[in-house]
Amino acid sequence: MKRRIFSTVTMAVATSFALAACSSPNEDTTSAEATTATSEAHDHNHDHEGHDHDAPGADDADLTEVSSLPQRVVLSHDKGLTTIDPATGEIVDEEKISGFHRLNPAGNTRHLYVSGKDGFTIFDTGAVTQPHGDHNHYYEKSPELTDNILPADKPGHVVQHDGKTALFDDGTGEITIFDNDELEDGTDTMRPAHIVTAESGDPHHGVAVPFKDGSYLTTVGNEDERHRIEYRSLDNEVLASTDDCPGIHGEAVAKGGNVAFGCTNGPIVFDVEAQEFHKVDANDIAKDGYQRSGNLAGSEDSPIVLGDNKTDEDADLERPTSVVLIDTTDYSMKTVELEDSYWFRSLGRTADGDGVVLTYDGYLNIIDVESGKVTDRIEVIKPWKEKDEWQQPGPILKVDGDIAYVTDAENKEFLMVDLQEGEVLTRTELDFAPVEMGIAR
């Protein structure tokens, strides 16, 4: 691997990451909301007397204890998977696999799901946290694509919420739900021991959102259309529903637990306390009744959801220059003009809930979602333009706390950016063009 570090800052990054991932049959895919995965370093100002520090399990015999949780970023490309230490740019591991693969969050600080032809394969990044009473111990090991697969005919959305994961199989319409900590604690097979499955109906490109009491939201549709969302109990009883969301695509959970969905006639919000759906009025934004926010980015620190803004129903590839801010408390929406376009991998949220958008001019646009104003712009990569096929490599933005990770596919670079200081911390040269990015923090 050819590698060149332009600048390096070694630092501890506070974790507050809302990761997003989806699988889409067209160029316009979704970022799905994930819950925060936080693991703070303990200062070890405690007495180890009386603590029985058990050795790691047999399946983790190759662990090496370290002082803090290792940072690991995984990039997919046409040669396979590459794991990087973002603070140094060092290549930690390279895994050769063929085919097009998507990277999805697993709701913990160690694993990712790799979506492929067999289903959701568990990837172990090798960044290991072992709780021990009032503190944690941290270990590292070599990353690996495990043999553990959660089968799916056509793996789609992966959503974490309320400590649970929901996997959606577009090929069957089946939903798989389990607790995140079962995968984190794991067994020798690294598979959750207690899995709940449900049927959404006919196969379709759908999504499900789990809740801690076992209830869940799911789309209902078929290969030709999807416009219905149902809120169901653990026993699959339909508690609430709506048919007013044609072309459902995109979901995000906001502060307080309300969930926004993208539709072709404006978003819809599920009020988790009232257990009812509310349509967002998009009349002032829509063109001939069409407004689609198929890519949404939520935050646990803000009731406002960031989304793309497409209003041309006839466009083969629309290149919008504005984004929308969806208020999940009063079911309203407003636009923010960026004066340049972006694509579905361009949206992120900071630790404080600010919006971040990577535009064609190579800048990160920081948005105060309360005022709807762009408060800062940070130049990070060279100007770019979305390709006709969404599967082709293009720039990627992921935000973890106040750190942004950015790829420049055209120039084969990976960057780590401090959003508070507005500066690029590291810039690493790659020998491949990244397609997807996954972060296990």
GINORRA-V312460 format. One record per backbone hydrogen bond with DSSP energy under -1.0 kcal/mol. NH is the residue of the N-H (numbers start at 0). CO is the residue of the C=O. E is the energy in kcal/mol with one decimal. If there is no record, write none. Layout:
BEGIN
nh=(NH,NH)
co=(CO,CO)
e=(E,E)
END
This chain:
BEGIN
nh=(5,45,50,53,59,60,62,63,65,72,73,74,75,76,79,80,81,82,83,84,88,91,92,94,101,103,111,112,113,114,115,119,120,121,122,123,124,127,129,131,134,136,138,139,140,143,145,149,151,155,158,160,163,164,165,166,167,168,169,172,174,175,176,177,179,183,184,185,189,195,197,199,205,208,210,213,215,216,217,218,219,221,227,228,229,230,231,232,235,238,239,241,244,246,247,248,251,253,254,256,258,259,260,261,263,265,267,268,269,270,274,275,277,279,284,285,286,289,290,291,296,301,304,305,306,307,309,314,322,323,324,325,326,327,330,333,335,337,345,347,349,352,354,355,356,357,358,359,361,363,364,365,366,367,371,374,375,377,379,380,383,391,396,397,399,400,402,403,404,405,406,407,412,413,414,415,416,417,418,421,422,424,425,427,428,429,434,437,439)
co=(426,43,47,51,56,57,59,139,137,83,437,81,435,79,76,94,74,92,72,89,84,82,82,80,114,112,122,103,120,101,118,149,113,147,111,143,109,138,136,134,131,129,127,63,125,123,121,119,117,167,165,163,160,177,158,175,156,173,153,168,197,166,195,164,162,179,180,181,186,176,174,172,203,216,214,210,231,208,229,206,227,224,219,241,217,239,215,236,232,230,230,228,226,225,225,261,259,257,301,253,269,251,267,249,245,290,260,277,258,275,270,270,268,266,281,281,289,286,263,309,305,298,325,296,323,294,291,311,335,306,333,304,331,302,326,324,322,320,342,355,353,349,366,347,364,345,362,340,358,377,356,375,354,372,367,365,365,363,361,361,359,388,344,404,402,15,399,416,397,414,395,412,407,427,405,425,403,422,401,417,417,415,415,413,3,411,75,73,71)
e=(-2.0,-1.8,-2.0,-1.5,-1.5,-1.1,-1.6,-2.2,-2.6,-2.4,-3.1,-3.0,-2.2,-2.2,-1.0,-3.1,-2.7,-2.8,-3.3,-2.5,-2.9,-2.5,-1.5,-3.5,-1.4,-2.7,-1.9,-2.7,-3.1,-2.8,-2.2,-2.7,-2.6,-2.6,-3.2,-2.9,-2.5,-2.4,-3.0,-3.4,-1.3,-1.9,-2.6,-2.1,-1.5,-2.5,-1.9,-2.8,-1.3,-2.6,-2.2,-2.3,-1.7,-2.7,-2.6,-2.9,-2.2,-2.4,-2.2,-3.0,-3.3,-2.3,-3.1,-1.7,-2.8,-1.8,-3.0,-2.0,-1.2,-3.0,-2.1,-2.4,-1.4,-2.1,-2.3,-2.0,-2.3,-2.5,-2.4,-1.8,-2.6,-3.0,-1.3,-2.2,-2.9,-3.2,-3.1,-2.4,-2.2,-3.2,-1.4,-1.9,-1.4,-1.2,-1.5,-2.2,-1.8,-2.9,-2.6,-2.4,-1.9,-2.8,-2.6,-2.1,-2.5,-2.1,-1.9,-3.0,-3.1,-3.1,-1.7,-1.2,-2.9,-2.3,-1.3,-3.4,-2.2,-1.6,-1.8,-2.9,-3.0,-1.1,-2.7,-2.4,-2.3,-1.6,-2.3,-1.3,-2.2,-2.8,-2.8,-3.0,-2.4,-2.3,-1.1,-1.7,-2.5,-2.9,-1.9,-2.1,-2.2,-1.3,-2.4,-2.5,-1.7,-1.7,-2.2,-2.5,-2.5,-3.0,-2.9,-2.9,-3.0,-2.8,-2.6,-2.4,-1.1,-2.3,-2.7,-1.8,-2.9,-1.6,-1.9,-2.3,-3.2,-1.6,-1.7,-2.7,-3.5,-2.1,-1.8,-2.6,-1.8,-2.3,-3.4,-2.0,-3.1,-2.8,-2.6,-1.5,-1.4,-3.1,-1.5,-3.3,-1.3,-3.0,-3.5,-2.8,-1.4)
END
